[in-house]
Amino acid sequence: MGRLRKVLHQVFLLGALCLPMVAGLGSADEPAKEDQPAKEQPKEKKAITVPAGTSMMVKTGTEVSSKDKPGRKFSATLEANLLAGDEVVAKAGTQVYGQVVKSVQAGRGIVASHANLVLGLTDINIEGTMYPIQTGSYSEESTGIILQRKSVVIPAGSLLEFRLTQPLTVKK
């Protein structure tokens, strides 16, 4: 009986020594921790601010004229990257939206008549998120002489420059 007791004692000690190593393996149904991909935490987006006064060069997507009523929307694309310092906030080709702020169609005058068109940008689509923007206006005027009616026309594909009048804060 002494010998059996000695063998059982050795098995018990061996089991006690091996138990911590076996415990880390988990059950057969549960994969080991090293085999599980780490869950990615969503990146917290940081705010980037484009200061007021920043220039935005845009290319119009549609024709706009002094025949259009105030409030008519138009689309354009950024012609150059929009930067905040050295950081690109919106890449060239980003969709921008604007509207006719003021339009005056030339009337018939005996000597001279004036047509006026004022545009402003209202929104920018950065990586699928629409951000409202406020810009200074772009304006153009024409004068017709001696019974001519002349409209101001900005053709599709025209390059226009606007400046932000309020900072634009974007989460990237």
Phi, psi and omega per residue, in radians:
M1 nan -0.530 3.126
G2 -1.101 -0.664 -3.137
R3 -1.184 -0.712 3.121
L4 -1.107 -0.698 3.113
R5 -1.109 -0.697 -3.139
K6 -1.148 -0.731 -3.137
V7 -1.156 -0.767 3.119
L8 -1.105 -0.678 3.112
H9 -1.090 -0.732 3.141
Q10 -1.164 -0.700 3.110
V11 -1.126 -0.725 3.118
F12 -1.066 -0.820 3.126
L13 -1.102 -0.744 3.125
L14 -1.088 -0.744 3.098
G15 -1.104 -0.707 3.132
A16 -1.139 -0.616 3.129
L17 -1.291 -0.602 -3.079
C18 -1.488 -0.385 -3.067
L19 -0.976 -0.800 3.128
P20 -1.072 -0.603 3.138
M21 -1.229 -0.676 -3.122
V22 -1.287 -0.590 -3.093
A23 -1.081 -0.562 -3.125
G24 -1.256 -0.249 -3.095
L25 -1.399 -0.407 -3.140
G26 1.370 -3.140 -3.128
S27 -1.445 2.960 -3.125
A28 -1.155 -0.479 -3.121
D29 -1.382 -0.385 -3.045
E30 -1.884 2.092 3.140
P31 -1.186 2.697 3.122
A32 -1.102 2.693 -3.082
K33 -1.072 -0.578 -3.127
E34 -1.178 -0.446 -3.110
D35 -1.400 -0.293 -3.098
Q36 -1.486 2.300 3.078
P37 -1.199 2.505 3.115
A38 -1.200 2.353 3.102
K39 -1.266 2.232 3.139
E40 -1.419 2.235 3.043
Q41 -1.377 2.396 3.109
P42 -1.069 2.370 3.122
K43 -1.133 2.365 3.054
E44 -1.386 2.215 -3.102
K45 -1.343 2.431 3.099
K46 -1.740 2.609 -3.132
A47 -1.501 2.301 3.083
I48 -2.105 2.280 -3.107
T49 -1.970 2.192 3.031
V50 -1.600 2.125 -3.048
P51 -1.233 2.690 3.019
A52 -1.020 2.561 -3.131
G53 1.662 -0.185 3.135
T54 -1.200 2.338 -3.123
S55 -1.418 2.482 3.066
M56 -2.230 1.983 3.051
M57 -1.604 2.173 -3.123
V58 -2.214 2.691 3.056
K59 -1.974 2.150 -3.102
T60 -1.161 2.505 3.125
G61 -1.659 -0.377 -3.129
T62 -2.380 2.802 3.073
E63 -1.272 2.460 3.070
V64 -2.265 2.410 -3.129
S65 -2.480 2.962 3.121
S66 -1.225 -0.106 3.039
K67 -1.372 -0.340 3.140
D68 -1.296 2.499 3.141
K69 -1.367 2.612 3.049
P70 -0.973 2.434 -3.101
G71 1.728 -0.281 3.117
R72 -1.086 2.293 -3.130
K73 -1.496 2.641 3.003
F74 -2.478 2.818 3.124
S75 -2.037 2.737 3.126
A76 -2.696 3.001 3.059
T77 -2.251 2.598 3.074
L78 -1.137 2.335 3.128
E79 -1.540 -0.446 3.129
A80 -2.378 2.768 3.110
N81 -1.007 2.496 3.037
L82 -1.647 2.112 -3.016
L83 -1.986 2.600 2.930
A84 -2.113 1.694 -3.006
G85 1.214 -2.139 3.123
D86 -1.688 -0.052 -3.053
E87 -1.632 2.287 3.112
V88 -1.374 2.075 3.119
V89 -1.597 -0.711 3.104
A90 -2.487 2.315 -3.102
K91 -1.405 2.732 3.021
A92 -0.958 2.426 -3.098
G93 1.716 -0.147 3.113
T94 -1.117 2.427 -3.117
Q95 -1.280 2.330 3.128
V96 -2.250 2.569 3.139
Y97 -2.192 2.589 3.125
G98 -2.543 -3.079 3.109
Q99 -2.600 2.797 3.057
V100 -1.313 2.112 3.136
V101 -1.499 -0.741 -3.117
K102 -2.594 2.436 3.037
S103 -2.526 2.301 3.108
V104 -2.240 2.046 3.120
Q105 -1.394 2.441 3.135
A106 -1.123 2.328 3.074
G107 -1.615 3.095 3.079
R108 -1.552 2.048 3.071
G109 -2.147 2.713 -3.134
I110 -1.257 -0.719 -3.107
V111 -1.808 -0.951 -3.064
A112 -2.576 2.583 3.019
S113 -2.425 2.692 -3.062
H114 -2.120 2.488 2.975
A115 -2.106 2.507 -3.077
N116 -2.420 2.457 3.104
L117 -2.394 2.227 3.122
V118 -2.197 2.224 -3.116
L119 -2.095 2.680 3.047
G120 -2.525 2.656 3.074
L121 -1.582 2.514 -3.062
T122 -2.114 -0.528 -3.056
D123 -2.600 2.711 3.028
I124 -2.380 2.409 -3.125
N125 -1.769 1.797 -3.124
I126 -1.889 1.968 3.112
E127 0.895 0.744 3.068
G128 1.518 -0.025 3.116
T129 -1.953 2.255 3.121
M130 -1.494 2.265 3.086
Y131 -2.083 2.260 3.064
P132 -1.262 2.482 3.090
I133 -2.304 2.713 3.050
Q134 -2.182 2.220 -3.124
T135 -2.232 2.849 2.937
G136 -1.189 2.947 -3.075
S137 -1.650 2.742 2.980
Y138 -1.906 2.226 -3.131
S139 -2.307 2.635 3.108
E140 -2.497 2.525 -3.095
E141 -2.346 2.580 3.040
S142 -2.330 2.698 3.118
T143 -2.192 2.232 3.056
G144 -1.785 2.507 -3.100
I145 -2.066 2.453 3.075
I146 0.896 1.425 3.022
L147 1.074 0.340 3.078
Q148 -1.670 2.478 2.987
R149 -1.825 2.091 -3.109
K150 -2.221 2.233 3.108
S151 -1.734 2.743 2.963
V152 -1.541 2.208 -3.140
V153 -2.236 2.217 3.031
I154 -1.932 1.844 -3.070
P155 -1.191 2.753 3.013
A156 -1.014 2.446 -3.138
G157 1.575 0.065 3.121
S158 -1.347 2.509 3.079
L159 -1.613 2.205 3.132
L160 -2.231 2.575 3.104
E161 -1.977 2.286 3.066
F162 -2.173 2.741 3.041
R163 -2.172 2.370 3.086
L164 -1.110 2.301 3.070
T165 -1.715 -0.263 3.082
Q166 -2.275 2.565 3.078
P167 -1.065 2.626 3.089
L168 -1.998 2.095 3.116
T169 -1.877 2.196 -3.070
V170 -2.131 2.439 3.056
K171 -1.702 2.097 -3.135
K172 -2.220 nan nan
